[in-house]
């Protein structure tokens, strides 16, 4: 976004650690400095709408700031979104995969997805290796590794030392697997002329059990794009049943700055800045648009993604992956861009009505038509008839959902309401729950003496 002024607030200390008070202090300072857009690539794993950082972002939006935040890296399970991604007014961002070639290690009929390191040689399709167990990568532990791929466990010595010892032993490649659950990022202190990759803890331990020094493994490259990253946290938000993330953006194999150079990183912390930059371009093109309008435009024009077996749910991908070119060219804004029908007991004959605001921001009259929803044994929809809006005209439109008797209980129900706006097709994610869905009651618990 040309000519923007970038403000950097150091809210966290060494290792990315800090307090909620420090984060709120940075948000307060940003409000005082009258920034237009605020990015928070940080968060905790506690799912709830009332955490102070989430509330602080809500207040920032009320002050006219576009607030963008990462959604969390605790996927692929449901209910894993964390604060401040639980903010109702902020744009919470999940992670998708850009067009990349992902290396997989095929061994004894199983496939292991590798995360290659930017400071190493690229993995080649079809390349074969015999494996050896390098334990934790100490010199005395890496034996019989000449010409082999060495599997090393994280811990005890640095990643650079592990790789150096493997190179000295004549290894052709290195895989380092985690010693704890979750994602881990590695920064090597120098470049290496052999391929190096990371593995999750469970994958590494499984590969180690299968290891036979006489059985070769093979590298297979698969091109992937527009998939939801496994680690990307899912919603919905507890208590409010809010759809989070609101949308997704590229967050895998993103080249970013690190002390001393660059590194390929992954996480929703990499995805969130894409949306922040997109918001800056939209704000430059339309300085009069409010945070609510810009959030809606980005969601209205997103592309719904499909997995290998099914389309991702609204509480997994929100409205979909951002499409900035379509957002800049749109002629309509529909807000709110997602509809939350709350909670019903699933027994009474319930009618719930939501009002959306439809705006024609184009230069020509436009016809708006709701697509008829598929017949359902659970609910009925009541949409208004087709209508026209002149350029600059706005209309409030009611959407009514009718819950039928004997509705299934204790579940999440979701989908997309589709609207034709001239030549554009806009999908509004919706969600409601019946009685008490199976959500985690306690996210975090600490006892102190």
C-alpha positions in Angstrom: 0.0 0.0 0.0 2.0 3.0 -1.3 2.7 5.9 1.0 1.4 4.4 4.2 3.0 5.4 7.5 3.8 2.3 9.6 3.8 2.5 13.4 5.4 -0.4 15.3 4.4 -0.9 18.9 6.5 -3.3 21.0 3.8 -4.8 23.2 5.7 -8.1 23.9 9.1 -8.8 25.2 11.8 -11.4 24.4 10.4 -14.6 22.9 7.1 -13.0 22.2 6.0 -13.1 25.8 4.1 -10.4 27.6 0.9 -9.5 29.5 -2.6 -8.5 28.5 -2.0 -5.1 30.1 0.9 -4.5 27.7 -1.2 -5.4 24.7 -4.0 -3.1 25.8 -1.5 -0.3 26.5 -0.3 -0.6 22.8 -3.9 -0.6 21.6 -4.6 2.5 23.6 -1.5 4.2 22.2 -2.6 3.3 18.7 -6.0 4.9 19.3 -4.2 8.0 20.7 -2.0 8.1 17.6 -5.2 7.9 15.4 -4.0 5.0 13.3 -6.4 3.8 10.6 -5.6 0.1 10.8 -4.2 -2.1 13.6 -2.7 -5.5 13.1 -2.2 -8.0 16.0 -0.3 -11.1 15.1 -0.6 -12.6 18.6 -3.0 -14.3 20.8 -3.8 -16.9 23.5 -5.7 -20.2 23.2 -8.6 -19.2 25.4 -11.9 -19.1 23.5 -14.3 -16.5 24.8 -15.7 -13.1 23.7 -15.1 -11.3 27.0 -11.3 -11.4 27.4 -9.8 -8.0 27.8 -7.8 -8.0 24.6 -10.9 -8.9 22.6 -12.9 -6.1 24.2 -10.1 -3.7 23.6 -10.2 -4.4 19.9 -13.9 -3.9 19.9 -13.4 -0.5 21.4 -10.7 0.4 18.8 -13.2 -0.4 16.0 -15.8 1.8 17.7 -13.1 4.6 17.5 -13.0 4.1 13.7 -9.9 1.8 13.5 -9.9 -1.3 11.3 -8.7 -4.0 13.7 -7.1 -7.1 12.2 -6.0 -10.1 14.3 -4.6 -13.6 13.9 -7.1 -16.4 14.6 -4.7 -18.8 16.3 -2.6 -21.9 15.4 -4.4 -24.5 17.5 -6.4 -26.2 14.6 -7.7 -28.4 13.1 -10.1 -29.0 16.0 -13.3 -27.1 16.5 -13.5 -24.4 19.3 -9.8 -23.6 19.1 -10.0 -19.9 18.2 -8.4 -17.7 20.9 -8.4 -14.1 22.0 -8.2 -11.5 20.5 -9.4 -13.5 17.5 -12.7 -13.8 19.4 -13.3 -10.1 19.1 -16.8 -9.5 17.5 -15.9 -6.3 15.6 -12.3 -7.1 14.5 -11.4 -9.0 11.4 -10.1 -12.4 12.6 -7.9 -14.1 10.0 -7.3 -17.8 9.5 -4.5 -19.3 7.3 -4.7 -20.8 3.9 -2.0 -22.3 1.6 -0.7 -20.3 -1.4 0.4 -22.1 -4.6 3.4 -24.0 -3.3 5.0 -27.4 -3.7 4.8 -29.3 -0.5 7.3 -32.2 0.1 6.0 -35.4 1.5 8.1 -38.3 2.7 6.6 -41.6 1.6 7.7 -44.5 3.7 6.2 -48.0 4.2 2.9 -47.0 2.7 2.6 -43.8 4.9 3.0 -40.1 4.0 4.6 -37.5 6.2 4.2 -33.8 5.3 7.5 -31.9 5.7 8.0 -28.2 6.4 11.1 -27.3 4.5 13.5 -24.6 5.9 14.3 -21.6 3.7 18.0 -21.7 4.5 18.5 -25.2 3.1 18.6 -26.9 -0.3 15.2 -27.7 -1.9 13.8 -31.2 -1.8 13.6 -32.9 -5.2 10.7 -34.9 -6.4 11.4 -38.6 -6.6 14.6 -38.5 -4.6 15.2 -41.6 -2.4 17.0 -41.9 0.9 17.8 -44.6 3.4 17.0 -43.4 7.0 19.0 -43.3 10.2 18.1 -42.3 13.7 20.2 -39.4 14.8 18.6 -39.3 18.3 19.1 -35.6 19.4 21.8 -34.8 16.9 25.0 -34.9 19.0 28.2 -36.0 17.3 28.4 -39.3 19.2 24.7 -40.0 18.4 24.8 -39.6 14.6 26.3 -42.9 13.5 26.1 -44.7 10.2 24.6 -41.6 8.6 26.8 -41.2 5.5 24.7 -40.7 2.5 21.5 -41.0 4.5 18.5 -38.9 5.7 19.0 -38.4 9.4 15.9 -38.2 11.7 16.7 -36.0 14.7 14.6 -35.1 17.8 14.4 -31.5 18.9 16.1 -30.6 22.2 19.4 -30.4 24.1 21.5 -28.6 21.4 20.7 -25.9 18.9 19.1 -26.7 15.5 22.2 -25.4 13.7 24.5 -27.7 15.8 22.3 -30.7 15.0 22.5 -30.0 11.2 26.3 -29.3 11.4 26.9 -32.6 13.1 24.8 -34.4 10.5 26.7 -32.7 7.7 30.0 -33.8 9.3 28.7 -37.4 9.4 28.1 -37.2 5.7 24.3 -37.0 5.8 22.4 -36.2 2.6 19.3 -34.7 4.3 18.0 -33.9 7.8 14.5 -34.0 9.4 14.0 -32.5 12.8 10.9 -33.5 14.7 9.3 -31.7 17.6 9.6 -32.9 21.2 6.2 -31.2 22.2 2.8 -30.8 20.7 2.1 -27.9 18.3 3.9 -25.9 15.7 7.5 -24.8 16.0 9.6 -22.3 14.1 13.3 -22.8 13.4 15.9 -20.2 12.5 19.2 -21.7 11.3 22.3 -19.5 11.9 23.7 -20.3 8.5 22.7 -21.8 5.1 23.3 -25.5 4.3 23.7 -27.3 1.0 21.4 -30.2 2.0 17.6 -30.3 2.3 16.3 -29.8 5.8 12.7 -30.0 7.1 10.6 -30.1 10.2 8.1 -32.7 11.4 5.4 -32.6 14.0 5.9 -34.6 17.2 3.4 -37.3 16.4 4.7 -37.7 12.9 8.3 -37.9 14.0 7.6 -40.5 16.6 5.6 -42.6 14.1 8.3 -42.4 11.5 10.9 -43.4 14.1 8.9 -46.5 15.0 8.7 -47.5 11.3 12.4 -46.9 10.7 14.3 -49.7 9.0 17.8 -48.8 7.7 17.4 -51.2 4.8 14.1 -49.7 3.6 14.3 -46.5 1.4 12.0 -43.5 1.7 11.0 -41.4 -1.2 10.3 -37.7 -1.6 7.1 -36.7 -3.4 6.2 -33.1 -4.2 2.5 -32.1 -4.3 1.3 -28.7 -5.5 -1.3 -27.2 -3.2 -3.2 -24.0 -3.2 -6.3 -22.6 -1.5 -6.5 -25.2 1.2 -7.1 -24.4 4.8 -4.0 -24.9 6.8 -4.3 -27.7 9.4 -3.0 -25.5 12.2 -5.4 -22.7 11.5 -7.8 -22.4 14.5 -11.4 -23.0 14.1 -14.5 -21.4 15.8 -17.1 -20.8 16.7 -16.7 -18.5 19.7 -18.2 -19.8 22.9 -21.3 -18.1 24.4 -21.8 -15.7 21.4 -21.6 -18.5 18.9 -19.8 -16.0 16.6 -18.3 -17.3 13.3 -14.6 -17.1 13.5 -12.4 -16.7 11.6 -14.1 -14.1 9.5 -12.0 -15.0 6.5 -8.6 -16.6 5.6 -5.4 -15.4 3.8 -2.1 -17.1 2.8 -0.2 -18.2 6.0 2.0 -21.0 4.8 5.6 -20.7 3.5 5.5 -16.9 3.8 8.9 -15.3 3.5 9.3 -12.8 6.4 12.0 -10.9 8.2 13.9 -12.3 11.1 16.9 -10.9 12.9 19.8 -11.1 10.4 17.8 -12.0 7.3 14.7 -13.8 6.1 12.9 -17.0 6.9 9.9 -18.9 5.5 7.3 -18.9 8.3 3.8 -20.2 8.8 0.9 -19.3 11.0 -2.1 -17.1 11.2 0.3 -14.4 12.3 1.6 -14.5 8.7 -2.0 -14.4 7.3 -3.2 -11.5 9.3 -0.8 -8.9 7.8 -2.1 -9.9 4.3 -5.5 -8.7 5.4 -4.0 -5.6 7.0 -2.3 -4.6 3.7 -5.5 -5.3 1.8 -7.4 -3.1 4.2 -4.9 -0.3 3.7 -5.4 -0.4 -0.1 -9.2 -0.4 0.3 -8.9 2.6 2.7 -6.7 4.4 0.3 -9.2 3.8 -2.5 -12.2 4.7 -0.3 -11.1 6.9 2.6 -14.8 7.4 3.6 -15.5 3.8 4.2 -15.9 2.7 7.8 -14.2 -0.3 9.5 -17.6 -2.1 9.2 -17.8 -1.5 5.5 -14.2 -2.6 4.8 -14.6 -5.8 6.8 -17.8 -6.5 4.9 -16.3 -5.9 1.5 -13.4 -8.2 2.2 -15.8 -10.9 3.4 -18.4 -10.3 0.6 -15.8 -10.8 -2.1 -13.9 -13.8 -0.6 -13.6 -17.1 -2.3 -15.1 -20.1 -0.5 -12.5 -22.9 -0.3 -13.0 -26.6 -0.6 -10.9 -29.3 1.0 -10.1 -32.6 -0.6 -13.3 -34.2 0.6 -15.7 -31.3 1.4 -16.2 -27.6 1.4 -14.9 -26.1 4.6 -17.5 -25.0 7.2 -18.2 -21.3 7.9 -16.6 -21.6 11.4 -13.5 -23.0 9.7 -12.9 -20.5 6.9 -15.5 -17.7 7.5 -16.4 -16.2 4.2 -13.3 -17.7 2.5 -10.0 -16.6 1.2 -9.6 -12.8 0.4 -9.7 -11.6 -3.2 -8.3 -8.1 -3.1 -8.9 -7.4 -6.8 -12.6 -8.2 -6.4 -12.8 -6.2 -3.2 -11.4 -3.1 -5.0 -13.9 -3.6 -7.9 -17.0 -4.4 -6.0 -20.3 -2.5 -6.6 -22.1 -3.7 -3.4 -21.6 -3.9 0.3 -23.7 -6.3 2.4 -23.3 -5.9 6.2 -23.0 -7.6 8.5 -21.2 -10.0 6.3 -22.1 -13.0 8.6 -25.4 -13.8 10.3 -25.5 -15.1 13.9 -28.9 -16.5 14.9 -27.8 -17.4 18.3 -29.1 -20.3 20.4 -32.5 -22.1 20.4 -33.9 -24.8 22.6 -34.8 -26.8 19.4 -38.3 -27.5 20.6 -40.4 -24.4 20.3 -41.5 -23.0 17.0 -39.0 -20.2 16.8 -38.8 -17.3 14.4 -35.6 -15.2 14.4 -35.2 -12.1 12.2 -32.0 -10.4 11.3 -31.6 -7.2 9.4 -28.8 -6.6 6.8 -27.8 -3.3 5.2 -27.4 -3.5 1.4 -25.5 -0.7 -0.3 -25.0 0.1 -4.0 -21.6 1.7 -4.1 -21.3 1.4 -7.9 -22.2 3.8 -10.7 -25.2 1.9 -12.1 -28.6 0.6 -10.8 -28.3 -2.9 -9.5 -30.9 -5.7 -9.0 -30.6 -7.8 -5.8 -32.0 -11.3 -5.6 -31.7 -13.9 -2.9 -31.2 -17.5 -4.0 -33.8 -19.8 -2.7 -32.4 -22.1 0.0 -32.6 -25.9 -0.4 -35.6 -27.5 1.3 -34.8 -28.4 4.9 -36.5 -30.6 7.5 -35.1 -28.3 10.2 -35.7 -24.7 9.2 -37.5 -22.4 6.8 -36.1 -19.2 5.3 -38.1 -16.1 4.5 -36.2 -13.8 2.0 -37.5 -10.5 0.6 -38.5 -10.4 -3.1 -35.9 -9.0 -5.7 -35.4 -5.3 -5.5 -33.3 -2.5 -7.2 -31.0 0.0 -5.7 -29.7 3.2 -7.5 -26.1 4.3 -7.2 -25.4 5.4 -3.6 -28.7 4.0 -2.4 -29.0 1.9 0.8 -31.7 -0.4 2.0 -32.4 -2.3 5.3 -33.5 -5.9 4.4 -35.0 -8.4 6.8 -34.0 -12.1 6.7 -36.2 -14.5 8.8 -35.2 -18.0 9.9 -38.0 -20.2 11.1 -36.9 -23.2 13.3 -39.2 -26.2 13.0 -40.5 -28.3 15.9 -38.5 -31.4 17.0 -35.3 -29.9 15.7 -32.1 -31.8 16.3 -30.5 -30.8 19.6 -27.1 -30.0 21.0 -25.5 -29.3 17.6 -24.1 -26.5 15.5 -25.9 -25.7 12.3 -24.4 -23.5 9.6 -24.3 -22.7 5.9 -24.3 -19.8 3.5 -27.1 -17.5 2.3 -26.4 -16.5 -1.3 -27.4 -13.2 -2.9 -27.0 -12.1 -6.5 -25.9 -8.4 -6.6 -25.9 -7.5 -10.3 -23.2 -9.7 -11.8 -21.7 -10.5 -8.4 -22.5 -13.5 -6.2 -22.2 -12.8 -2.5 -22.4 -15.5 0.2 -23.2 -14.7 3.8 -22.1 -17.3 6.3 -24.7 -18.1 9.0 -24.7 -20.2 12.2 -27.0 -21.1 15.1 -26.8 -23.7 17.8 -29.5 -25.8 19.6 -29.5 -26.3 23.3 -26.0 -27.0 24.5 -23.5 -28.0 21.8 -20.4 -30.0 23.0 -18.0 -27.1 23.6 -15.2 -26.9 26.1 -16.4 -25.3 29.4 -12.9 -24.6 30.7 -10.1 -23.3 28.4 -7.4 -22.6 31.0 -7.1 -23.3 34.7 -4.2 -22.5 37.0 -3.9 -23.1 40.8 -1.6 -21.0 42.8 -0.6 -21.2 46.5 
